[in-house]
């Protein structure tokens, strides 16, 4: 006769939480907020994960408006504009006359990191601004 230990809530959470998945809105690591298609019965169901309730609410609103659209949303265009300003500041340091082929690996990495981080922050700010505060 073997004794088994009961499954704890933490064990259950580990079974379903998507380790290493990034937020569908701002690309930060997820923190347990998720969505899956309730109409599909076959596994695996399509799902997306989020870092916060504002990002989840923002994505849900956009999904209702145009779930199948591939074009950039107005919010994504605004985030790209905000990102361009950050990348331009870095290009001022590098020098605008420098051809891309002449950039060092560190400069290319810095440009990419600035673009990704700028876009992520802008999308997160937009999601927070468009989502009402949670009262608890």
C-alpha positions as CSV (number, residue, x, y, z in Angstrom):
1,X,0.0,0.0,0.0
2,X,1.5,3.3,-1.1
3,X,0.7,6.7,0.3
4,X,0.5,9.6,-2.1
5,X,0.8,13.2,-1.1
6,X,-2.2,15.4,-2.0
7,X,-1.8,17.8,-4.9
8,X,-1.5,21.4,-3.6
9,X,-2.7,24.5,-5.3
10,X,0.9,25.4,-6.2
11,X,1.3,22.0,-7.9
12,X,-1.9,22.6,-10.0
13,X,-0.7,26.1,-10.9
14,X,2.6,24.7,-12.2
15,X,0.7,22.2,-14.4
16,X,-1.1,24.9,-16.4
17,X,0.9,28.0,-16.2
18,X,2.9,28.7,-19.4
19,X,6.5,29.1,-18.3
20,X,8.5,31.3,-20.5
21,X,5.5,32.7,-22.5
22,X,5.4,36.4,-23.2
23,X,2.4,38.7,-22.9
24,X,0.4,39.0,-26.1
25,X,0.3,42.8,-25.7
26,X,3.5,44.1,-24.3
27,X,5.8,41.1,-24.5
28,X,6.7,41.0,-20.8
29,X,6.8,37.6,-19.0
30,X,3.3,36.4,-18.3
31,X,1.9,36.3,-14.7
32,X,-1.0,33.9,-15.0
33,X,-3.6,35.9,-16.8
34,X,-4.8,34.0,-19.8
35,X,-7.4,33.4,-22.4
36,X,-8.4,30.3,-24.4
37,X,-11.0,29.7,-27.1
38,X,-14.0,28.3,-25.2
39,X,-15.7,27.2,-28.4
40,X,-13.0,24.8,-29.5
41,X,-13.3,21.4,-27.9
42,X,-10.2,19.8,-29.4
43,X,-7.0,20.1,-27.5
44,X,-4.8,22.1,-27.6
45,X,-7.1,25.0,-27.6
46,X,-5.8,28.3,-29.0
47,X,-4.6,30.5,-26.1
48,X,-2.8,33.7,-25.3
49,X,-1.3,34.9,-22.0
50,X,-0.8,38.2,-20.4
51,X,1.3,39.9,-17.7
52,X,-1.6,41.9,-16.2
53,X,-5.3,42.6,-16.2
54,X,-4.9,45.8,-18.2
55,X,-3.1,43.9,-21.0
56,X,-5.8,41.2,-20.9
57,X,-8.6,43.7,-21.1
58,X,-6.9,45.6,-23.9
59,X,-6.4,42.4,-26.0
60,X,-10.0,41.3,-25.4
61,X,-11.3,44.7,-26.6
62,X,-9.1,44.5,-29.7
63,X,-10.0,40.9,-30.4
64,X,-13.7,41.8,-30.3
65,X,-13.2,44.6,-32.8
66,X,-11.0,42.8,-35.3
67,X,-9.9,39.3,-34.4
68,X,-8.9,38.3,-37.9
69,X,-7.2,41.5,-39.0
70,X,-3.5,41.5,-39.8
71,X,-3.1,45.3,-40.2
72,X,-1.7,47.4,-37.4
73,X,-4.1,48.9,-34.9
74,X,-4.1,52.6,-34.1
75,X,-2.6,51.7,-30.7
76,X,0.2,49.8,-32.4
77,X,0.9,52.7,-34.7
78,X,1.1,55.1,-31.7
79,X,3.5,52.7,-30.0
80,X,5.7,52.6,-33.1
81,X,5.7,56.4,-33.2
82,X,6.8,56.5,-29.5
83,X,9.5,53.9,-30.2
84,X,10.8,55.9,-33.2
85,X,11.6,58.8,-30.8
86,X,13.6,56.5,-28.5
87,X,15.5,54.9,-31.4
88,X,16.2,58.4,-32.8
89,X,17.9,59.4,-29.5
90,X,20.2,56.4,-29.8
91,X,20.9,57.1,-33.4
92,X,22.0,60.6,-32.4
93,X,24.6,59.0,-30.2
94,X,25.7,56.6,-32.9
95,X,25.6,59.1,-35.8
96,X,23.0,59.3,-38.5
97,X,25.6,59.2,-41.3
98,X,26.8,55.7,-40.1
99,X,25.6,53.1,-42.6
100,X,23.9,50.1,-41.0
101,X,26.6,47.8,-42.3
102,X,29.2,49.7,-40.4
103,X,27.5,49.4,-37.0
104,X,29.1,47.2,-34.4
105,X,27.3,44.2,-33.0
106,X,26.8,46.1,-29.7
107,X,25.3,49.1,-31.6
108,X,22.9,46.8,-33.5
109,X,21.9,45.0,-30.3
110,X,21.3,48.4,-28.6
111,X,19.1,49.6,-31.5
112,X,17.0,46.4,-31.4
113,X,16.7,46.4,-27.6
114,X,15.7,50.1,-27.6
115,X,13.0,49.4,-30.3
116,X,11.6,46.3,-28.6
117,X,11.6,47.9,-25.1
118,X,10.1,51.1,-26.5
119,X,7.3,49.3,-28.2
120,X,6.6,47.1,-25.2
121,X,6.5,50.0,-22.8
122,X,4.3,52.1,-25.2
123,X,1.8,49.2,-25.6
124,X,1.7,48.6,-21.9
125,X,1.1,52.4,-21.2
126,X,-1.7,52.4,-23.8
127,X,-3.3,49.3,-22.3
128,X,-3.2,50.9,-18.8
129,X,-4.6,54.2,-20.1
130,X,-7.5,52.5,-21.8
131,X,-8.4,50.1,-19.0
132,X,-10.3,51.3,-16.0
133,X,-8.8,50.7,-12.6
134,X,-9.7,47.5,-10.8
135,X,-11.4,48.5,-7.5
136,X,-9.6,45.9,-5.4
